Structures are given as C-alpha cells and as structure tokens.
Amino acid sequence: MTLVNRWYQLLKLLVTHKKVSIQEVQKEIKTSNQTIKKDIGELNEEIAGIAKIIQKNKHFELEIYDFDFFDEIMQGKLKTASDFNSASKRIAYLLNRLIETEDFLRMDDLSEEVGVSRGTVVKDLKTLKEMINDFDVKITGTPNKGLRIIGDELELRLLLFYFVSPYFSETKTEQVLEEKQAIKHFQKKTNASKQEITLLTKVIGISLNRISSNYLLKKPINRYSGCFEYIQEFNELINRLEEIYELTLSQYEKDFVSFPLNIINTSITMIRKANSDLRLYFDPMMMRIRRLDLIDLDESFLYQEMKQHLSLLINRVIFRYRLTDLFYGEIEKKYPFSYQIASECIQALEAILQHKISKVEISYLTLYLELAFRYQKSIFPLKK
C-alpha cells in the first residue's frame, strides 16, 4: 500500500472510531509500528492547521480544527494534490493511460511521461496488477510492442472510478459547471446524502468522458438491481445531462450512472422497490443454513427485514464497493452465533456471484439475523 493510501486508511479509521490503539492500526494497515509513526508525522505536516493526529497514552485520536477543509481532504484532496513523486499518483496515471489507449504502450514511453526510471515503472505496474486483481481485466505485455489492458467496458470504468478519479481533478468547463448545478438540484429534491452525491458526480464524469470517446456500455449490467428509472427526479437529472452534452444515454448507461444511489442504505434508498429476483439469492442462503441444522429460522420474517439490505449488498459486490467498517470486530464478539450464520450466508452468495465479498458485509448481515433471532418466540441455538 502506497503512502497516500495509508494516509487515507489512517484518517478513515480515526474518523470512524474515536480512538484506536497502535495494534489496531497495524492490523488494519498491515505495516510496522515504525512506519505508522512515520506516516502519522508526515500526514500531520500535510494537514497542519486543519487537523492533527495525536497520541494519548497508547491510543491515537484525531483532532479537527477546520471541518470544511477536512471534508475536502476526505474527498481526496491529498490525492489530487500529489505529484509523480507519489507512487499512487504514478500508478493512477499509468492505469489511465492503459485504459484510454487502444494501442500498445511502450515501457520506455511511460517511464519518460512520469519522469522515473524504467525499473520504477516495472515496480509500479506490479503494484497495479495486485490492486486490480479483483476485477475482470488483464494487463498483458507483448515483446517489441508493449503493454495493453484487456477488459469489459464496465470493468474499465470501475477501475477509473476507484483508482484513477481520486487523483485527477475535472476540467472546469461551462458544461461541467452546468452539470454540477443539475446534480445539486437533484440532491436538493431527493435529499440524497453527501456521500451518494460525491460518488454520483464521479460516475457521471467518467461516463460522459468515456461516451465522448465512443466507449459505450453495450450490454446489461449482470445481476444489477436498479430502481431509479422509476424516479422522476433521476429522470430529470438524466434529461438535463443529455441536454447539456447533446447526447442520448442508453438504458445501460443510465443503470451505470445510477449505481451510487443503489449501494448505500440511506434515506433515498427507502423508496426502492423490492427486486423479485432476490429469492434467487435468499433461498440458497437459507438452504445452506438449514443444512447446518443449528437453528429453526423464521425465513419469511427475515426475508422481509433484509430484502432491501440484500439488494444493496448484491449491488455492492457487482460494483466492488466496500462499506466502511463501523464495528471493528465488535459484532463478531457480541453476536458469535449470528456471525457464524451470517458467514455461511456470505459464502453462499460468493458461490452465486463468483466474487469475493468483503468481511465487513458479514457484520452488517449479522445484525439482520440477530433481529430475526430475537423476534422469534422459539429458537434453538443448538439442536440436539
């Protein structure tokens, strides 16, 4: 993990949890005590006057002095402000070049563009390949030709979303300013969260850039459950974007643009309609639980309670979106039996979706199972 990414891991950890021990930081960031202390010192220099990480006894805490500027930092300002001395910035640039170029890219040319040695580029590419391992893409090299990236358009856009867009600012054109106004109007009318709007803005920018270069989504997004084609405000936003940029978005493009509004459980998602296909995921989960023969579960109640969460969870897996871990291992300790059952459910979903699912999803699912267990008048934690 590169320096800037470790900084953001630290900040997210301290924002989510009031205080954390050095051992907890080591577990999360997977680096040495010495590196963590060095990272904190350098990060404090970068955010001086805005916030500061302080050590009290054996714990770290975050003090924030300017909330507006700190919010900008959390939205990626440290990444966009970095230069090619940062490995993270170089890797983002290399990935962007690979995605935007149909032809092969020569290693020597890339080395010259980012101003580092060929050996450093080789090392950066190795890191990049590890970063994108969970995506259905492949970086290939051909002797005497160079490098290229191969993958579906959806997967390439997700790479731009997660690994490129945080490091590069949008060009401020009149059209972009009109786009921002349209998004702001949408937020005001729907009460969408700041997080949803931040993600939505990134996705719109990526989509419009790819469409303008004639890279289009040409097939449905497999297993995606979107509901915003039924919402007037979203349609108005799409119509406004089409007017601003003088284009027509296909249903596949609309689905992609809508995904930030279909992955997080906030007020805007409460109006979502149940997806009739959810049983295709829920029933195999229940079948796996029944085979364990550990508990008699009220499946009808559980389905009604968790169907929206399950729909959002599936969308998060499709788009590789990871929730912030608000529990930090406490859920497993507090509800060990429910956590065990939730783990089995997640394994069933992984088999269906053919994707690895983040462990934090187990904690969130545990809460729904615990609710179902408490609701039931008669449960048997361990059958004899």
TAURZI-V926959 format. One record per residue. SS is DSSP state (~ for helix, > for strand, _ for the rest). PHI is phi in radians with two decimals (* if undefined). OMEGA is omega in whole degrees, 0 to 359 (* if undefined). Layout:
[[SS PHI OMEGA] [SS PHI OMEGA]]
This chain:
[[_ * 183] [_ -1.35 187] [~ -0.99 183] [~ -1.07 178] [~ -1.14 177] [~ -1.16 176] [~ -0.98 182] [~ -1.21 174] [~ -1.07 178] [~ -1.07 182] [~ -1.10 180] [~ -1.09 179] [~ -1.11 183] [~ -1.35 175] [~ -1.26 183] [~ -1.30 182] [_ -2.08 187] [_ -1.00 177] [> -2.57 181] [> -2.38 179] [> -1.46 178] [~ -1.08 179] [~ -1.16 179] [~ -1.17 178] [~ -1.14 179] [~ -1.04 180] [~ -1.12 183] [~ -1.31 187] [~ -1.63 177] [_ 1.03 175] [_ -2.56 187] [_ -1.37 177] [~ -1.00 181] [~ -1.10 180] [~ -1.13 180] [~ -1.06 181] [~ -1.14 177] [~ -1.16 179] [~ -1.05 181] [~ -1.13 178] [~ -1.06 180] [~ -1.21 179] [~ -1.14 178] [~ -1.07 176] [~ -1.15 182] [~ -1.19 186] [_ -1.88 181] [_ -0.96 180] [_ 1.51 180] [_ -1.84 179] [> -2.81 179] [> -2.70 173] [> -1.62 181] [> -2.06 179] [> -1.91 176] [> -2.10 186] [_ 0.98 182] [_ -1.92 182] [> -2.18 174] [> -1.81 177] [> -2.33 181] [> -1.95 174] [> -1.84 181] [> -1.94 182] [_ -1.81 181] [_ -2.29 187] [~ -1.19 180] [~ -1.14 179] [~ -1.17 179] [~ -1.14 177] [~ -1.07 177] [~ -1.10 178] [~ -1.08 182] [~ -1.18 177] [~ -1.53 171] [~ 2.01 184] [~ -1.06 180] [~ -1.14 180] [~ -1.31 181] [~ -1.19 182] [_ -1.40 182] [_ -1.29 178] [_ -2.08 185] [_ -1.30 169] [_ -1.25 177] [_ -1.53 178] [~ -1.06 180] [~ -1.06 180] [~ -1.17 179] [~ -1.08 181] [~ -1.10 177] [~ -1.08 180] [~ -1.14 180] [~ -1.05 180] [~ -1.11 180] [~ -1.08 179] [~ -1.10 180] [~ -1.11 182] [~ -1.25 185] [~ -1.45 183] [_ -1.90 179] [_ -1.33 182] [_ -1.43 177] [_ -1.26 176] [> -1.97 181] [_ -1.45 181] [~ -1.02 181] [~ -1.13 178] [~ -1.17 179] [~ -1.11 178] [~ -1.04 180] [~ -1.20 182] [~ -1.13 182] [~ -1.66 174] [_ 1.26 177] [_ -2.31 182] [_ -1.24 177] [~ -1.03 179] [~ -1.06 179] [~ -1.16 178] [~ -1.10 178] [~ -1.04 179] [~ -1.14 179] [~ -1.08 180] [~ -1.16 177] [~ -1.11 177] [~ -1.10 180] [~ -1.04 180] [~ -1.07 178] [~ -1.19 181] [~ -1.12 186] [_ -1.72 184] [_ -1.08 182] [_ -1.46 181] [_ -1.87 183] [_ -1.46 178] [> -2.38 180] [> -2.56 173] [> -1.66 182] [> -2.04 177] [> -2.11 179] [> -2.14 180] [_ -0.93 178] [_ 1.18 177] [_ -2.06 179] [> 2.25 186] [> -1.94 171] [> -2.70 178] [> -1.97 181] [> -2.11 179] [> 3.09 178] [_ -1.17 182] [~ -1.01 179] [~ -1.05 181] [~ -1.12 179] [~ -1.13 178] [~ -1.15 178] [~ -1.15 175] [~ -1.10 177] [~ -1.09 182] [~ -1.13 186] [~ -1.49 191] [~ -2.00 182] [~ -1.95 186] [~ -0.99 179] [~ -1.11 187] [~ -1.79 184] [_ -2.32 180] [_ -1.44 176] [_ -1.27 173] [_ -1.27 183] [_ -1.44 176] [_ -1.90 179] [~ -1.07 179] [~ -1.11 180] [~ -1.11 178] [~ -1.12 176] [~ -1.14 177] [~ -1.06 179] [~ -1.06 179] [~ -1.12 179] [~ -1.12 179] [~ -1.17 178] [~ -1.07 178] [~ -1.12 178] [~ -1.08 180] [~ -1.08 181] [~ -1.11 184] [~ -1.38 185] [~ -1.82 185] [_ 1.13 177] [_ -1.06 182] [_ -1.23 178] [~ -1.07 179] [~ -1.10 179] [~ -1.08 182] [~ -1.18 177] [~ -1.05 179] [~ -1.17 180] [~ -1.06 180] [~ -1.06 178] [~ -1.09 183] [~ -1.15 178] [~ -1.08 179] [~ -1.04 179] [~ -1.12 182] [~ -1.08 182] [~ -1.13 178] [~ -1.15 180] [~ -1.20 180] [~ -1.12 180] [~ -1.11 177] [_ -1.66 177] [_ 1.20 171] [_ -1.78 189] [_ -2.00 170] [_ -1.42 188] [_ -2.00 178] [_ -2.65 181] [_ -1.08 176] [_ -1.43 187] [_ -1.00 175] [_ 1.28 183] [_ -1.24 177] [_ -1.95 178] [_ -1.87 181] [_ -2.17 192] [~ -1.43 173] [~ -1.21 181] [~ -1.67 185] [_ -1.82 185] [~ -1.01 184] [~ -1.12 178] [~ -1.19 177] [~ -1.07 178] [~ -1.11 178] [~ -1.10 179] [~ -1.04 180] [~ -1.05 180] [~ -1.17 178] [~ -1.09 179] [~ -1.12 177] [~ -1.18 183] [~ -1.07 186] [~ -1.75 176] [_ 0.92 178] [_ -2.57 176] [_ -2.15 180] [_ -1.56 176] [_ -1.25 178] [~ -1.08 179] [~ -1.12 179] [~ -1.18 179] [~ -1.09 179] [~ -1.06 180] [~ -1.12 180] [~ -1.06 185] [~ -1.39 190] [~ -1.05 178] [~ -1.09 180] [~ -1.61 184] [_ -2.23 180] [_ -2.26 185] [_ -2.08 182] [_ -1.49 177] [_ -2.13 186] [~ -1.01 184] [~ -1.19 182] [~ -1.42 180] [~ -1.14 180] [~ -1.57 182] [_ -1.13 175] [_ -1.62 180] [_ -1.14 179] [_ -1.54 183] [~ -1.11 181] [~ -1.41 184] [~ -1.06 179] [~ -1.07 179] [~ -1.15 179] [~ -1.82 184] [~ -1.18 185] [~ -1.09 176] [~ -1.10 176] [~ -1.10 181] [~ -1.16 178] [~ -1.07 179] [~ -1.15 179] [~ -1.15 181] [~ -1.08 180] [~ -1.14 178] [~ -1.20 179] [_ 0.98 181] [_ -1.90 188] [_ -2.74 171] [_ -1.68 189] [_ -1.91 174] [_ -1.36 187] [~ -1.20 180] [~ -1.13 179] [~ -1.13 182] [~ -1.08 180] [~ -1.07 180] [~ -1.11 182] [~ -1.29 190] [~ -1.94 186] [~ -1.10 178] [~ -1.19 178] [~ -1.05 181] [~ -1.11 178] [~ -1.07 179] [~ -1.17 179] [~ -1.04 180] [~ -1.06 178] [~ -1.09 179] [~ -1.10 179] [~ -1.14 180] [~ -1.02 185] [_ -1.71 176] [_ 1.04 182] [_ -1.54 182] [_ -1.90 176] [_ -1.24 173] [_ -1.28 179] [_ -1.39 180] [_ -1.50 190] [_ -1.80 175] [_ 0.93 176] [_ 1.50 184] [~ -1.24 182] [~ -1.11 179] [~ -1.09 180] [~ -1.22 186] [~ -1.37 183] [_ -2.24 187] [~ -1.05 181] [~ -1.21 178] [~ -1.08 179] [~ -1.12 178] [~ -1.08 180] [~ -1.15 179] [~ -1.07 178] [~ -1.07 178] [~ -1.13 178] [~ -1.08 180] [~ -1.12 178] [~ -1.10 177] [~ -1.12 179] [~ -1.16 179] [~ -1.04 180] [~ -1.15 181] [~ -1.33 187] [~ -1.45 180] [_ 1.03 176] [_ -2.45 174] [_ -1.25 182] [_ -1.90 182] [_ -1.02 181] [_ -1.09 181] [~ -1.10 178] [~ -1.13 178] [~ -1.10 181] [~ -1.10 180] [~ -1.14 180] [~ -1.17 178] [~ -0.98 182] [~ -1.10 178] [~ -1.20 178] [~ -1.16 179] [~ -1.07 177] [~ -1.08 180] [~ -1.13 180] [~ -1.12 181] [~ -1.24 180] [~ -1.17 183] [_ -1.12 178] [_ -1.33 183] [_ -2.30 174] [_ -2.20 182] [_ -2.23 183] [_ -0.91 180] [_ -2.57 180] [_ -1.27 178] [_ -1.99 *]]
